[in-house]
Amino acid sequence: MEEPSDIVVYSWFDEVPAHLKTRNQLKELGLRPTGQIKAKVVWKRRGGTGIAYLYDSSEVAAKKTATAAQLAALEKARMARSTCPYCGKVHSFVLPSSWTPWDCSGCIHKRYLADRKQAIETAKQALSDPLGCILDTETTDLDGYVLQVGVVDMTGRVLLDSLVDPLAEISPEAQRVHGIGTEMLRGAPSFVELLPRLRAVLAGRKVWAYNLDFERKIFRNERQRIDPESKRRPFRWLHAAEDRCAMELYSCFVGQFEAGYDEDGDPYEGYRYQALPYGDHSAVGDCLGSLRLLQELAVASDE
Ligand SMILES: [Zn+2]
């Protein structure tokens, strides 16, 4: 718009009468100027002179509403800023710049579907392995010693079912769970006495457990007691077991994703551990419960 000669010049905005507005001020009101420039504000600023033209706020029209094409372009831009770059899910909000796959429900779901499929596949392989077996123990405490051991093969045949004299106190909490008291253990072999049988049963076997880390901890305690100086890994069969943990499989299968920070402030993420849904808190009963669970996973639909 051309600037008429002889217009009023103000040196700052606080001198401008209320009926005069800049184009931007009118725009904020949803208006656009239709009349001539009426005045201007000219001020010194770093590197030169600032100029703002002023229009009469009575000479205006409503700003044209956006066209369908403009709206579509705006929507497209908003969609782009709401779309997860990792999985393509469109969220209902604009993604922050710190966005990671762990923030994205779409990414997590996609990963869950893959993990679930893998769990089903692993369960099938475990069951079809003639050398596979499942081991379970009942213990004196959550960080205690063995007082019952069970081993079954993948057909459900019981390979070992024995009480063990733990030579240690049984915590009331543990006893409430498995119901095994000192009286019942009278005459049972100690762990050291049972060990040759256990070794023979597990020789060449691929050992599964429900919560493998727990079994490892308990067997580590037993090893420590037998040979406190030993730096060796407790028992080969459990360390060779790698990740043969039915709880890991089942937790993947259920898929309650959790992410957050632990009490040390370290980030963690993964599937919440699920309790064994079958079993009777006897060693063999829990082995058979784990077997039933693997069988259910193996026939689940992986879609
Ligand atoms: Zn995503």
Residues whose N, C-alpha, C, O or C-beta is under 5 A from the ligand:
A	BS01	ZN	C84 Y86 C87 G88 K89 C104 G106 C107
